Structure formats: structure tokens, C-alpha cells
Amino acid sequence: MSTTLVVVRVALMLAGLAGASAVAQTGAVAVVVNQKNSIRDLSSHELRRLFAGEKHSWAGGLPVKLFIRAPGAHERVVLLKLLGMSEMEYKHYWTAQLFRGEAQAEPIPLFSNGMQKEALTAFPGAIALVNLQDVKPGMKVVRVDGHLPGDVGYPLN
């Protein structure tokens, strides 16, 4: 990546423009969960409910633990598109959720793929969005609407 592109990307991120990294990174984003999670398939609707904090536990009562990428990351752009929100709307949404007591905690932002992998391993109820090319062994990829990342019809391309 050129120095100019890096400088522009950082400037856009600091300005709060969530789409800054979309210039440098595009493609499918995988939904990944902890290996011990029995889930294999989610609908787009269920995925939106999870990342909006409307669904608090997995089957069997295991608490959901949301991990998201920091503002500016491609995965965050895809998440905001899935939820139909801007970065500012997303921040206001979670502030309101916490204020009303509808959520115990907001999703935990992580700054690297390595941090995501560690979080997915450490928390049995973990779920995150990961760029397909960054999926590592030990990350369990979940189908969305019956499709895997890269498939025709996959909603997070």
C-alpha cells in the first residue's frame, strides 16, 4: 500500500468516515464463531438481531459476546451496511441501548485480526465478522442464508 494511500486512509478514519478502508480492502466477510458453538447457519435476519444486540444468548443459554472491528475497518463497513446505519447512528444506537438497560455492554471493538482470533478462542459465545482472506484455522465459519462467503447469494459480499 502506498504511503499516500495510508495517509489518506488514516485521515479519513480520524475524521470519522467509516468507509475509509473500503478503498484498500473489499470482498466477502465471513461470520465466525467459537469452535464450541453448535451454530452452523444463520439467517440475515438473525445476524442483524445478533449484531444489534437484540438476541442475547445462543441455543442452550450461552451468552452472545459480540466482537467488532474498529471504525474504518472493512468488516465494520459491512456490519454498518447490514444494520442499515452510519457510524454515528451505530454509536448513538448503542448509547441508547445501554442507557435504557436493554444491553449489558456494547460490542467490543478489536483493532486486528489476531485480536479477533484470540477473542473467538477465549469466549465460547463469541461471534465476529472477519475478512474471508483473514480466516485462520480454528475459526468456525457460519453459513448465512445457507451460503458460505464467496458463494453466489452470500449477503456479506
N, C-alpha and C positions, 0 to 999 in steps of 0.2 A: 504494500500500500504506500503510495507516495506521501511525502511529508505534508504537502499541501492538502491532500485529502484528509489526513489525520487532523491537521489544524482546523479545517472546516468542520469536520465531524465533532471535534471537541467543542468548538464554538457553538454549534447548533445544540449540542447536548446541554451546555451550560445555559443556553437561552431557553431551555425547557421544551425544545421541539423534539418530540418523541420519535419522529421518523428519521432522525439523523443517520442512524446506522443502516437504514434500508438502502442507502446509496452503495454501501460496501458489501452488504450481505442480503441475499434473498433466498428463497427456496422453502421447501417444506419444513414444518416444525413438528416434531414428534411429541406426543403426550407420553410421559414416562412416570412410573410409579415404583414404589419399593417392591423388590422381588417377592416379598412375602404376601403382598396384596393379591387377593384372588381375582380381582377385576381383570377382564380381558378385552372388554368392549364398552364404550360409552357412546351415547348419542350426543350430537352437537348441543342439544338442549341440556342434557345432564352436565356436560362440560362447562357450559355457561353458568349453570347453577353452582357448580363447584367453585369456579373462579370468581363468582360474585358473592361467595360466602353464604349462599342460601342453603347449601347442603353441608351439614356439619360432621357427618360420620359416614363411613363405608358400611357395607353389609356386615353384620356381626357387631356393630357398635364401635369399631375402631375410629378414633377421631381423625378427621381430614387435616393435614398440615400442608398449607399452600406455600410453595416457593416460586417466586417470580424473578425474572431478570430485572436489573436496574433500568431506569429510564434511558432510552436511546438504543437499547439492545433490540435486535431483530425480533427475538421472541416476545418482547414487551409490545412491540408494534403489532404483532399478530394477536396477542392477547387483547389489546385495546380494540382491534378490529372485530374480534369475536364478541366482545361485550358491547360494541357499538358506542364506545366512549372515547373522549380525548384524554390526554394525560391529566389535565386539570379536573375534568369530570370524574375520573377514576380516583384521584386524591380526595376530592370532596365526598364522593360516594363512601369511601372507607372511613373518613372522618365522621360522617353521619351515622354509619353502621355502629361504630364504636360508641359514639355519644348516646345513641338510643339503646345501647346494650344488646343490639342484635348480633354482635360479633364479639368474641373474647379478645381477638387480636387480628390485626391486618396481615395480609400475606407478607412473608419475609423476602425482601429483595436481596438477590445474590449477584455478585459482580463478575463471576466467572463460571465457566462450565465445570471446572474442577470442584468449585464450591457446591454446585448443583449435585454432582455425583456423590459427594460426601453427605449432603443433606438427605438425598434419596436413600442412601445406605443406612444412615443413622436413625431415621424416623419411619416406623412401619406404615404410618398413614400418609406419607409424603406423596405429593404429585407436583410435577413441574412441566414446563414446555421447554424443549431442547431442540436446537437446530439439528436436522437429520444427520448432517455430516459430523456432528459432535456427540452422537450417541455412542457410548462405550460399552464394552462387555460388562454385564452386571446390571445394566439399566433395562428395565422391563418396559417395552413399548406397548401401548394400548391402542387397539383399533378405535377409530372414531367413525360412527355411522357405518360400521362394517368394513372400513378401508384402513390400510396402513399408509404411512407417509409415502408420497411419491405415486400412489395409485390414482388412477382417474377417479374423480369424485371425492377425493380426500378434501375435507373442508379447510384444512390449515395449510394449503399450498401457497 
